[in-house]
Every structure is written in C-alpha cells, then in structure tokens.
C-alpha cells in the first residue's frame, strides 16, 4: 500500500510560512484598530487604510495559509481566485448601491 501523498504543484505548508503569515495578519489587524481608536486621520483616509489592510489581509491568507499561487493545480487556482474576486466585487458594489438608494429614498419621504 502506497501512503505517499501526491502534491499537485501546491507548495507544502511549513511552520515558517504559517508564522510569517500570522505575523503579517497581526500587523494588518493592529493598524486599522490603532487608526480607529486614536482617530488621528480624516474619515476618508481611515476608510482607505482599512480597505487596503483588508485586501492585503486576504492576500496574506491566500498565500501563507492556503498556499495558493498561479502555478499550482495547473492554473485552476488562478481561475478560482479571479472568480472569487468577481463575486466579492459584485456583492460589495451591489450592497453599497442598494444602501445608497435606500438612504436616498428614505430621506425623500
């Protein structure tokens, strides 16, 4: 019986990879909390920093914890990532559009 596990091009999870990802995750979580708690920036800059940290946090999770890259699984991971980005964009833009129109319509009446 062969107990070897076939790796389909995905990088193997090593402890150092998880530690580096954890440190990046902690830093990218502390930055927005610090900015919001101490209120030392304007509202638009605060939102911009939070969004940038959130996107970077997602990339850290994909690279260091899920070990996804464009070469693994014969390129199928890249297709899954692009599809996920499209779905998340539709959800965010659609939600903001709905909330804006609800706010506008509620203020008129």
OpenMM code with the backbone's topology and positions (N, CA, C; nanometers):
from openmm import Vec3, app, unit

residues = "UNK UNK UNK UNK UNK UNK UNK UNK UNK UNK UNK UNK UNK UNK UNK UNK UNK UNK UNK UNK UNK UNK UNK UNK UNK UNK UNK UNK UNK UNK UNK UNK UNK UNK UNK UNK UNK UNK UNK UNK UNK UNK UNK UNK UNK UNK UNK UNK UNK UNK UNK UNK UNK UNK UNK UNK UNK UNK UNK UNK UNK UNK UNK UNK UNK UNK UNK UNK UNK UNK UNK UNK UNK UNK UNK UNK UNK UNK UNK UNK UNK UNK UNK UNK UNK UNK UNK UNK UNK UNK UNK UNK UNK UNK UNK UNK UNK UNK UNK UNK UNK UNK UNK UNK UNK UNK UNK UNK UNK".split()
positions = [
    Vec3(0.0845, -0.1169, 0.0000),
    Vec3(0.0000, 0.0000, 0.0000),
    Vec3(0.0895, 0.1237, 0.0000),
    Vec3(0.0643, 0.2133, -0.0922),
    Vec3(0.1448, 0.3335, -0.1060),
    Vec3(0.0799, 0.4459, -0.0250),
    Vec3(0.1515, 0.4984, 0.0736),
    Vec3(0.0981, 0.6035, 0.1601),
    Vec3(0.1482, 0.7420, 0.1219),
    Vec3(0.2089, 0.7540, 0.0069),
    Vec3(0.2595, 0.8852, -0.0321),
    Vec3(0.1431, 0.9725, -0.0795),
    Vec3(0.1553, 1.0996, -0.0499),
    Vec3(0.0524, 1.1957, -0.0882),
    Vec3(0.1018, 1.2708, -0.2107),
    Vec3(0.0192, 1.2744, -0.3118),
    Vec3(0.0567, 1.3429, -0.4340),
    Vec3(0.0291, 1.4921, -0.4177),
    Vec3(0.1306, 1.5739, -0.4375),
    Vec3(0.1176, 1.7183, -0.4335),
    Vec3(0.1000, 1.7666, -0.5771),
    Vec3(-0.0058, 1.8369, -0.6036),
    Vec3(-0.0354, 1.8835, -0.7390),
    Vec3(0.0237, 2.0216, -0.7630),
    Vec3(0.1490, 2.0406, -0.7321),
    Vec3(0.2126, 2.1682, -0.7579),
    Vec3(0.1964, 2.2683, -0.6449),
    Vec3(0.1122, 2.2418, -0.5481),
    Vec3(0.0918, 2.3351, -0.4382),
    Vec3(0.2105, 2.3280, -0.3437),
    Vec3(0.2484, 2.4428, -0.2953),
    Vec3(0.3621, 2.4437, -0.2034),
    Vec3(0.3218, 2.3802, -0.0715),
    Vec3(0.4163, 2.3121, -0.0126),
    Vec3(0.3901, 2.2411, 0.1117),
    Vec3(0.3913, 2.3389, 0.2273),
    Vec3(0.2949, 2.3245, 0.3205),
    Vec3(0.2870, 2.4134, 0.4348),
    Vec3(0.3979, 2.3860, 0.5336),
    Vec3(0.4785, 2.4853, 0.5599),
    Vec3(0.5857, 2.4742, 0.6572),
    Vec3(0.5559, 2.5675, 0.7724),
    Vec3(0.6145, 2.5394, 0.8851),
    Vec3(0.5915, 2.6184, 1.0055),
    Vec3(0.6313, 2.7638, 0.9850),
    Vec3(0.7418, 2.7879, 0.9163),
    Vec3(0.7849, 2.9264, 0.8945),
    Vec3(0.6839, 3.0043, 0.8115),
    Vec3(0.6227, 2.9374, 0.7159),
    Vec3(0.5204, 3.0026, 0.6343),
    Vec3(0.4020, 3.0449, 0.7206),
    Vec3(0.3604, 2.9586, 0.8114),
    Vec3(0.2485, 2.9910, 0.8991),
    Vec3(0.2841, 3.1016, 0.9974),
    Vec3(0.4079, 3.1010, 1.0471),
    Vec3(0.4492, 3.2050, 1.1417),
    Vec3(0.4564, 3.3410, 1.0730),
    Vec3(0.5135, 3.3462, 0.9529),
    Vec3(0.5209, 3.4719, 0.8780),
    Vec3(0.3802, 3.5218, 0.8461),
    Vec3(0.2920, 3.4336, 0.8027),
    Vec3(0.1539, 3.4719, 0.7748),
    Vec3(0.0828, 3.5221, 0.8982),
    Vec3(0.1071, 3.4576, 1.0112),
    Vec3(0.0447, 3.5005, 1.1374),
    Vec3(0.0934, 3.6389, 1.1778),
    Vec3(0.2235, 3.6640, 1.1635),
    Vec3(0.2778, 3.7957, 1.1990),
    Vec3(0.2200, 3.9038, 1.1078),
    Vec3(0.2147, 3.8775, 0.9774),
    Vec3(0.1541, 3.9738, 0.8849),
    Vec3(0.0067, 3.9974, 0.9198),
    Vec3(-0.0655, 3.8922, 0.9551),
    Vec3(-0.2063, 3.9055, 0.9902),
    Vec3(-0.2251, 3.9920, 1.1141),
    Vec3(-0.1402, 3.9722, 1.2138),
    Vec3(-0.1480, 4.0526, 1.3359),
    Vec3(-0.1208, 4.1997, 1.3041),
    Vec3(-0.0166, 4.2263, 1.2258),
    Vec3(0.0172, 4.3643, 1.1905),
    Vec3(-0.0962, 4.4294, 1.1123),
    Vec3(-0.1524, 4.3553, 1.0153),
    Vec3(-0.2598, 4.4108, 0.9325),
    Vec3(-0.3914, 4.4231, 1.0079),
    Vec3(-0.4016, 4.3631, 1.1246),
    Vec3(-0.5192, 4.3808, 1.2093),
    Vec3(-0.4987, 4.4966, 1.3058),
    Vec3(-0.3782, 4.5120, 1.3561),
    Vec3(-0.3490, 4.6179, 1.4536),
    Vec3(-0.3545, 4.7564, 1.3889),
    Vec3(-0.3073, 4.7695, 1.2671),
    Vec3(-0.3034, 4.9002, 1.2004),
    Vec3(-0.4415, 4.9656, 1.1934),
    Vec3(-0.5458, 4.8992, 1.1398),
    Vec3(-0.6775, 4.9651, 1.1373),
    Vec3(-0.7329, 4.9926, 1.2773),
    Vec3(-0.7131, 4.9015, 1.3718),
    Vec3(-0.7608, 4.9263, 1.5082),
    Vec3(-0.6945, 5.0491, 1.5673),
    Vec3(-0.5652, 5.0630, 1.5491),
    Vec3(-0.4929, 5.1768, 1.6033),
    Vec3(-0.5434, 5.3074, 1.5420),
    Vec3(-0.5657, 5.3071, 1.4096),
    Vec3(-0.6135, 5.4274, 1.3413),
    Vec3(-0.7530, 5.4651, 1.3894),
    Vec3(-0.8403, 5.3670, 1.4067),
    Vec3(-0.9773, 5.3959, 1.4503),
    Vec3(-0.9804, 5.4391, 1.5972),
    Vec3(-0.9036, 5.3732, 1.6819),
    Vec3(-0.9067, 5.4056, 1.8246),
    Vec3(-0.8527, 5.5454, 1.8512),
    Vec3(-0.7422, 5.5815, 1.7876),
    Vec3(-0.6800, 5.7108, 1.8164),
    Vec3(-0.7305, 5.8231, 1.7270),
    Vec3(-0.8099, 5.7942, 1.6269),
    Vec3(-0.8746, 5.8935, 1.5403),
    Vec3(-0.7798, 6.0046, 1.4974),
    Vec3(-0.6672, 5.9679, 1.4450),
    Vec3(-0.5695, 6.0676, 1.4050),
    Vec3(-0.5686, 6.0939, 1.2542),
    Vec3(-0.6708, 6.0490, 1.1831),
    Vec3(-0.6809, 6.0707, 1.0390),
    Vec3(-0.8223, 6.1135, 1.0041),
    Vec3(-0.8371, 6.1662, 0.8843),
    Vec3(-0.9713, 6.2007, 0.8380),
    Vec3(-1.0502, 6.0732, 0.8088),
    Vec3(-1.1810, 6.0886, 0.7962),
    Vec3(-1.2685, 5.9731, 0.7746),
    Vec3(-1.2340, 5.9013, 0.6444),
    Vec3(-1.2144, 5.9759, 0.5361),
    Vec3(-1.1876, 5.9120, 0.4068),
    Vec3(-1.0524, 5.8398, 0.4075),
    Vec3(-0.9525, 5.8986, 0.4712),
    Vec3(-0.8231, 5.8307, 0.4805),
    Vec3(-0.8323, 5.7054, 0.5671),
    Vec3(-0.9125, 5.7115, 0.6732),
    Vec3(-0.9313, 5.5951, 0.7600),
    Vec3(-0.9948, 5.4803, 0.6819),
    Vec3(-1.0980, 5.5102, 0.6050),
    Vec3(-1.1642, 5.4074, 0.5240),
    Vec3(-1.0671, 5.3503, 0.4216),
    Vec3(-0.9883, 5.4374, 0.3590),
    Vec3(-0.8912, 5.3919, 0.2600),
    Vec3(-0.7905, 5.2960, 0.3229),
    Vec3(-0.7371, 5.3296, 0.4379),
    Vec3(-0.6392, 5.2442, 0.5066),
    Vec3(-0.7019, 5.1102, 0.5458),
    Vec3(-0.8251, 5.1126, 0.5941),
    Vec3(-0.8932, 4.9896, 0.6344),
    Vec3(-0.9138, 4.8978, 0.5140),
    Vec3(-0.9546, 4.9538, 0.4019),
    Vec3(-0.9768, 4.8731, 0.2818),
    Vec3(-0.8448, 4.8145, 0.2310),
    Vec3(-0.7402, 4.8943, 0.2295),
    Vec3(-0.6091, 4.8459, 0.1838),
    Vec3(-0.5606, 4.7335, 0.2755),
    Vec3(-0.5749, 4.7512, 0.4072),
    Vec3(-0.5331, 4.6459, 0.5008),
    Vec3(-0.6173, 4.5197, 0.4838),
    Vec3(-0.7457, 4.5352, 0.4548),
    Vec3(-0.8324, 4.4189, 0.4346),
    Vec3(-0.7919, 4.3405, 0.3102),
    Vec3(-0.7615, 4.4108, 0.2027),
    Vec3(-0.7188, 4.3436, 0.0795),
    Vec3(-0.5843, 4.2740, 0.1019),
    Vec3(-0.4932, 4.3416, 0.1698),
    Vec3(-0.3642, 4.2798, 0.1989),
    Vec3(-0.3812, 4.1584, 0.2902),
    Vec3(-0.4743, 4.1677, 0.3850),
    Vec3(-0.5029, 4.0555, 0.4749),
    Vec3(-0.5519, 3.9337, 0.3949),
    Vec3(-0.6405, 3.9578, 0.2969),
    Vec3(-0.6885, 3.8480, 0.2133),
    Vec3(-0.5734, 3.7837, 0.1358),
    Vec3(-0.4838, 3.8659, 0.0822),
    Vec3(-0.3699, 3.8122, 0.0082),
    Vec3(-0.2782, 3.7311, 0.0993),
    Vec3(-0.2567, 3.7786, 0.2200),
    Vec3(-0.1735, 3.7050, 0.3159),
    Vec3(-0.2350, 3.5688, 0.3443),
    Vec3(-0.3661, 3.5645, 0.3640),
    Vec3(-0.4323, 3.4371, 0.3922),
    Vec3(-0.4229, 3.3424, 0.2725),
    Vec3(-0.4423, 3.3949, 0.1528),
    Vec3(-0.4336, 3.3108, 0.0336),
    Vec3(-0.2933, 3.2558, 0.0129),
    Vec3(-0.1927, 3.3382, 0.0344),
    Vec3(-0.0555, 3.2965, 0.0053),
    Vec3(0.0042, 3.2124, 0.1173),
    Vec3(-0.0067, 3.2597, 0.2421),
    Vec3(0.0655, 3.1938, 0.3514),
    Vec3(-0.0121, 3.0797, 0.4182),
    Vec3(-0.1443, 3.0871, 0.4186),
    Vec3(-0.2215, 2.9823, 0.4861),
    Vec3(-0.2828, 2.8828, 0.3886),
    Vec3(-0.3379, 2.9306, 0.2779),
    Vec3(-0.3979, 2.8404, 0.1801),
    Vec3(-0.2990, 2.7961, 0.0726),
    Vec3(-0.1822, 2.8599, 0.0668),
    Vec3(-0.0750, 2.8249, -0.0270),
    Vec3(-0.1240, 2.8250, -0.1716),
    Vec3(-0.2007, 2.9260, -0.2082),
    Vec3(-0.2490, 2.9377, -0.3453),
    Vec3(-0.1540, 3.0257, -0.4245),
    Vec3(-0.1215, 2.9820, -0.5427),
    Vec3(-0.0445, 3.0623, -0.6358),
    Vec3(-0.0898, 3.0290, -0.7771),
    Vec3(-0.0372, 3.1019, -0.8736),
    Vec3(-0.0846, 3.0844, -1.0114),
    Vec3(-0.0330, 2.9563, -1.0757),
    Vec3(0.0700, 2.8971, -1.0209),
    Vec3(0.1275, 2.7762, -1.0815),
    Vec3(0.0627, 2.6474, -1.0331),
    Vec3(0.0037, 2.6479, -0.9149),
    Vec3(-0.0477, 2.5226, -0.8592),
    Vec3(-0.1789, 2.4815, -0.9251),
    Vec3(-0.2022, 2.3526, -0.9241),
    Vec3(-0.3237, 2.2916, -0.9802),
    Vec3(-0.3418, 2.3237, -1.1286),
    Vec3(-0.2354, 2.3423, -1.1995),
    Vec3(-0.2441, 2.3655, -1.3429),
    Vec3(-0.3146, 2.4939, -1.3814),
    Vec3(-0.3092, 2.5938, -1.2957),
    Vec3(-0.3727, 2.7223, -1.3254),
    Vec3(-0.5159, 2.7345, -1.2773),
    Vec3(-0.5740, 2.6277, -1.2274),
    Vec3(-0.7136, 2.6321, -1.1814),
    Vec3(-0.7299, 2.7196, -1.0572),
    Vec3(-0.6268, 2.7286, -0.9754),
    Vec3(-0.6358, 2.8158, -0.8590),
    Vec3(-0.6512, 2.9618, -0.9011),
    Vec3(-0.5832, 3.0013, -1.0076),
    Vec3(-0.5942, 3.1390, -1.0561),
    Vec3(-0.7357, 3.1671, -1.1047),
    Vec3(-0.7962, 3.0719, -1.1725),
    Vec3(-0.9337, 3.0889, -1.2183),
    Vec3(-1.0281, 3.1010, -1.0989),
    Vec3(-1.0056, 3.0208, -0.9953),
    Vec3(-1.0883, 3.0279, -0.8749),
    Vec3(-1.0709, 3.1619, -0.8041),
    Vec3(-0.9484, 3.2128, -0.8004),
    Vec3(-0.9237, 3.3419, -0.7361),
    Vec3(-0.9918, 3.4543, -0.8132),
    Vec3(-0.9807, 3.4539, -0.9448),
    Vec3(-1.0447, 3.5575, -1.0269),
    Vec3(-1.1958, 3.5509, -1.0106),
    Vec3(-1.2529, 3.4309, -1.0112),
    Vec3(-1.3971, 3.4161, -0.9919),
    Vec3(-1.4391, 3.4675, -0.8544),
    Vec3(-1.3611, 3.4370, -0.7526),
    Vec3(-1.3926, 3.4845, -0.6171),
    Vec3(-1.3866, 3.6359, -0.6094),
    Vec3(-1.2876, 3.6963, -0.6739),
    Vec3(-1.2769, 3.8426, -0.6756),
    Vec3(-1.3982, 3.9042, -0.7440),
    Vec3(-1.4416, 3.8457, -0.8538),
    Vec3(-1.5596, 3.8969, -0.9246),
    Vec3(-1.6832, 3.8882, -0.8360),
    Vec3(-1.7039, 3.7763, -0.7697),
    Vec3(-1.8209, 3.7587, -0.6830),
    Vec3(-1.8177, 3.8569, -0.5659),
    Vec3(-1.7014, 3.8717, -0.5019),
    Vec3(-1.6893, 3.9643, -0.3891),
    Vec3(-1.7134, 4.1078, -0.4351),
    Vec3(-1.6616, 4.1442, -0.5516),
    Vec3(-1.6838, 4.2786, -0.6056),
    Vec3(-1.8321, 4.3027, -0.6319),
    Vec3(-1.9000, 4.2060, -0.6902),
    Vec3(-2.0444, 4.2200, -0.7150),
    Vec3(-2.1194, 4.2370, -0.5835),
    Vec3(-2.0844, 4.1592, -0.4825),
    Vec3(-2.1511, 4.1702, -0.3526),
    Vec3(-2.1285, 4.3064, -0.2879),
    Vec3(-2.0055, 4.3542, -0.2890),
    Vec3(-1.9753, 4.4822, -0.2245),
    Vec3(-2.0387, 4.5976, -0.2997),
    Vec3(-2.0190, 4.6034, -0.4298),
    Vec3(-2.0752, 4.7136, -0.5091),
    Vec3(-2.2276, 4.7095, -0.5052),
    Vec3(-2.2853, 4.5915, -0.5170),
    Vec3(-2.4314, 4.5798, -0.5102),
    Vec3(-2.4866, 4.6218, -0.3756),
    Vec3(-2.4204, 4.5834, -0.2684),
    Vec3(-2.4664, 4.6220, -0.1346),
    Vec3(-2.4577, 4.7729, -0.1151),
    Vec3(-2.3460, 4.8326, -0.1589),
    Vec3(-2.3327, 4.9779, -0.1465),
    Vec3(-2.4361, 5.0508, -0.2306),
    Vec3(-2.4630, 5.0002, -0.3497),
    Vec3(-2.5630, 5.0618, -0.4374),
    Vec3(-2.7024, 5.0559, -0.3739),
    Vec3(-2.7378, 4.9399, -0.3198),
    Vec3(-2.8678, 4.9236, -0.2549),
    Vec3(-2.8788, 5.0151, -0.1325),
    Vec3(-2.7745, 5.0200, -0.0498),
    Vec3(-2.7795, 5.1049, 0.0690),
    Vec3(-2.7890, 5.2526, 0.0321),
    Vec3(-2.7178, 5.2942, -0.0728),
    Vec3(-2.7255, 5.4338, -0.1172),
    Vec3(-2.8665, 5.4679, -0.1634),
    Vec3(-2.9262, 5.3806, -0.2445),
    Vec3(-3.0607, 5.4085, -0.2944),
    Vec3(-3.1650, 5.4019, -0.1836),
    Vec3(-3.1504, 5.3101, -0.0898),
    Vec3(-3.2426, 5.3059, 0.0241),
    Vec3(-3.2321, 5.4324, 0.1070),
    Vec3(-3.1114, 5.4778, 0.1313),
    Vec3(-3.0923, 5.6006, 0.2077),
    Vec3(-3.1538, 5.7198, 0.1348),
    Vec3(-3.1328, 5.7284, 0.0048),
    Vec3(-3.1887, 5.8382, -0.0757),
    Vec3(-3.3407, 5.8339, -0.0733),
    Vec3(-3.4000, 5.7163, -0.0926),
    Vec3(-3.5458, 5.7052, -0.0968),
    Vec3(-3.6089, 5.7267, 0.0411),
    Vec3(-3.5418, 5.6903, 0.1474),
    Vec3(-3.5976, 5.7107, 0.2812),
    Vec3(-3.5919, 5.8563, 0.3221),
    Vec3(-3.4957, 5.9318, 0.2709),
    Vec3(-3.4828, 6.0729, 0.3060),
    Vec3(-3.5877, 6.1576, 0.2341),
    Vec3(-3.6351, 6.1146, 0.1202),
    Vec3(-3.7348, 6.1919, 0.0443),
    Vec3(-3.8704, 6.1876, 0.1148),
    Vec3(-3.9084, 6.0750, 0.1665),
    Vec3(-4.0415, 6.0597, 0.2232),
    Vec3(-4.0384, 6.1016, 0.3638),
] * unit.nanometer
topology = app.Topology()
chain = topology.addChain("A")
for resn in residues:
    res = topology.addResidue(resn, chain)
    for name in ("N", "CA", "C"):
        topology.addAtom(name, app.Element.getBySymbol(name[0]), res)
